[in-house]
Amino acid sequence: MMKLAALGTTAGALNAMTKQGEAMAATYEKGTRGQAPLKITDVKVFLTIPQDQNLVVVKIETSEPGLVGYGCASYRRRPHLVAEAITRYIKPFLIGKDPDQIEDLWQTTYNMSYWRNGSILNNALSGMDQALWDIKGKRANMPVYQLLGGKVRFAVDCYAHARGDDLETVEANAKDLMNQGFRHIRIQLGGYGSENLSAEPDFKKHGFGSESDISVDTRVYLEKLPELFAHIRSTCGKKVELLHDIHERINPVDAIHLIKQLEDYDPFFVEDPFPPETHPRYFEMLRDQTSCPIAMGELFNNPTEWVSLISEMKIDFIRCHVSHIGGLSVARKISVLSEMFNVRTAWHGHGVSPVGHAANAHLDLAIPNFGIQEVVQFNDATQEVFPGCPTIENGYMVVNEAPGYGVDFNEKLSAEYPVVEEPLNWPPIRKGDGTAIRP
């Protein structure tokens, strides 16, 4: 009897669970939380340049009137290719899909071209991904950072840029930024790798290359950079955090030697000592010889470029451009991986729309291993085109607390700032004899 009673109880429980599952399935068919089912009805792309960078903005419209999402797919030098990829390939694939299924849409869109991890398609993918997160936040009536676990800091600490062709100009610019409240400042003398510091190079005297090509004198750079750090430390003090970007323009062995010299000035980080294509052994050599924090990743678009550097603790900051890696979903996964190995984030900020900066900031607010965020201070035109864009207060980025990213987009006004149409190629950079230098 006891066994029969037990069996009866089990059968009753199973029956109840079955009915509960059927009810849940029925609710799901009606839509999330009983809402009407949601479908993607249109995908639009906008190109605009209200400031100094070509921007690509993706708008995803849904079957719920007024519910739209915005994403950043900005690729300054190839905006039309990104727009074409979205319009020709991603838009037809998304129409009719459920925008709540962010991960599934990311995976299927990522795989549908067969060949993967290209910067054009990654930017197109990012525009979709970020727009879907914006919709998700609006649908939940929450800022996106709430969907990522909520705030772990009150605002996003940022770094700004102080540059100049001489020590005194960099010093003056650094002090001005400190007076604005910035605690982290990137210092550059003569641009990257001693641009503008050397005499006319031999290749131009011999008619090699083009008149507009940029020359870099590696020896001048290696000599002047330690002098710059020493000067800024002595004039601006020890409290300000100093950053620098080598920009991959010198020989790896020279980069290692240079970074060892900079240790005495306690840099917050030195960025991109090597190109992404550099053999991993150089990172081992660098790590073995210096404790200076290293940031890498601005040009990364492939997991094979960042996974080993993070998991083998060869870098200290991951510096990806979020749209080039495929969007917020990817950046969130990178931040989780990085947390396991004490690597902090420092997402790239140059050439990113206010929508993209808001996406960066919402992730920055929610992750424990945030390091620093590169700042962009938006002009009046940009703020009019993107109402609700993030603002800078005392060196911190502050987001609009509205649902989603809190950033809107004025389509009509954006058309008054058409993108630059001529080819936007990175200018050739050469040594004195004309040899091309990356990037």
LINDABEL-V761540 format. One record per residue. RES is the residue in three letters. SS is DSSP state (2 for helix, 1 for strand, 0 for the rest). NEAR is the number of other ideal C-beta (glycine too) atoms within 8 Angstrom. Layout:
BEGIN
RES,SS,NEAR
RES,SS,NEAR
END
This chain:
BEGIN
MET,0,4
MET,2,5
LYS,2,6
LEU,2,7
ALA,2,8
ALA,2,8
LEU,2,8
GLY,2,8
THR,2,8
THR,2,8
ALA,2,8
GLY,2,8
ALA,2,8
LEU,2,8
ASN,2,8
ALA,2,8
MET,2,8
THR,2,8
LYS,2,8
GLN,2,8
GLY,2,8
GLU,2,8
ALA,2,8
MET,2,8
ALA,2,8
ALA,2,8
THR,2,8
TYR,2,8
GLU,2,7
LYS,2,9
GLY,0,10
THR,2,8
ARG,2,4
GLY,2,6
GLN,0,10
ALA,0,7
PRO,0,9
LEU,0,14
LYS,0,10
ILE,1,14
THR,1,7
ASP,1,8
VAL,1,15
LYS,1,7
VAL,1,14
PHE,1,11
LEU,1,13
THR,1,13
ILE,0,12
PRO,0,11
GLN,0,8
ASP,0,3
GLN,0,9
ASN,0,15
LEU,1,13
VAL,1,17
VAL,1,18
VAL,1,17
LYS,1,14
ILE,1,16
GLU,1,10
THR,1,13
SER,0,8
GLU,0,8
PRO,0,3
GLY,0,4
LEU,0,11
VAL,1,10
GLY,1,17
TYR,1,15
GLY,1,20
CYS,1,18
ALA,0,16
SER,0,16
TYR,0,16
ARG,0,9
ARG,0,8
ARG,0,10
PRO,2,14
HIS,2,7
LEU,2,9
VAL,2,16
ALA,2,12
GLU,2,8
ALA,2,13
ILE,2,16
THR,2,10
ARG,2,7
TYR,2,11
ILE,2,13
LYS,2,11
PRO,2,7
PHE,2,10
LEU,2,13
ILE,0,10
GLY,0,5
LYS,0,10
ASP,0,8
PRO,0,15
ASP,0,8
GLN,0,8
ILE,2,12
GLU,2,7
ASP,2,7
LEU,2,14
TRP,2,14
GLN,2,8
THR,2,9
THR,2,12
TYR,2,9
ASN,2,8
MET,0,8
SER,0,7
TYR,0,5
TRP,0,4
ARG,0,8
ASN,0,6
GLY,0,8
SER,2,9
ILE,2,11
LEU,2,10
ASN,2,14
ASN,2,16
ALA,2,14
LEU,2,14
SER,2,18
GLY,2,19
MET,2,19
ASP,2,17
GLN,2,20
ALA,2,15
LEU,2,14
TRP,2,19
ASP,2,15
ILE,2,15
LYS,2,15
GLY,2,15
LYS,2,11
ARG,2,11
ALA,2,9
ASN,0,5
MET,0,8
PRO,1,13
VAL,2,15
TYR,2,13
GLN,2,10
LEU,2,10
LEU,0,11
GLY,0,7
GLY,0,7
LYS,0,7
VAL,0,9
ARG,0,9
PHE,0,4
ALA,0,9
VAL,1,14
ASP,1,11
CYS,1,14
TYR,1,15
ALA,1,13
HIS,1,7
ALA,1,13
ARG,1,10
GLY,1,12
ASP,0,7
ASP,0,7
LEU,2,10
GLU,2,7
THR,2,10
VAL,2,17
GLU,2,12
ALA,2,9
ASN,2,11
ALA,2,14
LYS,2,10
ASP,2,9
LEU,2,11
MET,2,12
ASN,2,6
GLN,0,9
GLY,0,9
PHE,0,12
ARG,0,9
HIS,1,14
ILE,1,15
ARG,1,12
ILE,1,14
GLN,1,12
LEU,1,14
GLY,0,11
GLY,0,8
TYR,0,9
GLY,0,13
SER,0,14
GLU,0,10
ASN,0,7
LEU,0,11
SER,0,10
ALA,0,3
GLU,0,5
PRO,0,14
ASP,2,8
PHE,2,14
LYS,2,12
LYS,2,7
HIS,0,7
GLY,0,4
PHE,0,6
GLY,0,8
SER,0,5
GLU,0,4
SER,0,5
ASP,0,12
ILE,1,9
SER,1,14
VAL,0,15
ASP,0,11
THR,2,13
ARG,2,6
VAL,2,10
TYR,2,15
LEU,2,11
GLU,2,8
LYS,2,12
LEU,2,12
PRO,2,11
GLU,2,9
LEU,2,12
PHE,2,14
ALA,2,9
HIS,2,11
ILE,2,15
ARG,2,12
SER,2,6
THR,2,8
CYS,2,10
GLY,0,6
LYS,0,5
LYS,0,4
VAL,0,12
GLU,1,8
LEU,1,14
LEU,1,16
HIS,1,13
ASP,1,10
ILE,0,14
HIS,0,9
GLU,0,10
ARG,0,13
ILE,0,12
ASN,0,6
PRO,2,11
VAL,2,6
ASP,2,10
ALA,2,13
ILE,2,14
HIS,2,9
LEU,2,13
ILE,2,14
LYS,2,10
GLN,2,8
LEU,2,14
GLU,2,11
ASP,2,5
TYR,2,11
ASP,0,7
PRO,0,13
PHE,0,9
PHE,1,13
VAL,1,14
GLU,1,15
ASP,0,13
PRO,0,13
PHE,0,12
PRO,0,9
PRO,0,8
GLU,0,3
THR,0,9
HIS,0,4
PRO,2,9
ARG,2,6
TYR,2,11
PHE,2,12
GLU,2,9
MET,2,10
LEU,2,15
ARG,2,10
ASP,2,5
GLN,2,7
THR,0,9
SER,0,4
CYS,0,11
PRO,0,10
ILE,1,15
ALA,1,15
MET,1,16
GLY,0,13
GLU,0,10
LEU,0,10
PHE,0,12
ASN,0,11
ASN,0,6
PRO,2,6
THR,2,6
GLU,2,10
TRP,2,13
VAL,2,9
SER,2,9
LEU,2,12
ILE,2,14
SER,2,9
GLU,0,6
MET,0,9
LYS,0,11
ILE,0,13
ASP,0,9
PHE,1,16
ILE,1,16
ARG,0,12
CYS,0,14
HIS,0,12
VAL,2,17
SER,2,17
HIS,2,14
ILE,2,14
GLY,0,13
GLY,0,18
LEU,2,14
SER,2,12
VAL,2,11
ALA,2,15
ARG,2,11
LYS,2,8
ILE,2,14
SER,2,14
VAL,2,9
LEU,2,11
SER,2,13
GLU,2,11
MET,2,6
PHE,0,9
ASN,0,7
VAL,0,13
ARG,1,12
THR,1,16
ALA,0,13
TRP,0,14
HIS,0,12
GLY,0,10
HIS,0,7
GLY,0,8
VAL,0,14
SER,0,11
PRO,2,12
VAL,2,17
GLY,2,14
HIS,2,14
ALA,2,15
ALA,2,17
ASN,2,15
ALA,2,13
HIS,2,15
LEU,2,16
ASP,2,14
LEU,2,14
ALA,2,11
ILE,0,14
PRO,0,5
ASN,0,11
PHE,1,14
GLY,0,8
ILE,0,13
GLN,1,15
GLU,1,11
VAL,0,11
VAL,0,8
GLN,0,6
PHE,0,9
ASN,0,8
ASP,2,5
ALA,2,9
THR,2,12
GLN,2,11
GLU,2,10
VAL,2,12
PHE,0,15
PRO,0,8
GLY,0,8
CYS,0,14
PRO,0,12
THR,1,6
ILE,1,10
GLU,1,8
ASN,0,5
GLY,0,12
TYR,1,12
MET,1,14
VAL,1,9
VAL,0,14
ASN,0,10
GLU,0,5
ALA,0,7
PRO,0,9
GLY,1,14
TYR,0,16
GLY,0,11
VAL,0,15
ASP,0,7
PHE,0,12
ASN,0,10
GLU,2,8
LYS,2,6
LEU,2,9
SER,2,13
ALA,0,8
GLU,0,6
TYR,0,11
PRO,0,8
VAL,0,10
VAL,0,6
GLU,0,4
GLU,0,4
PRO,0,3
LEU,0,8
ASN,0,5
TRP,0,6
PRO,0,7
PRO,0,9
ILE,1,14
ARG,1,16
LYS,0,11
GLY,0,10
ASP,0,8
GLY,0,12
THR,0,6
ALA,1,7
ILE,0,9
ARG,0,7
PRO,0,8
END
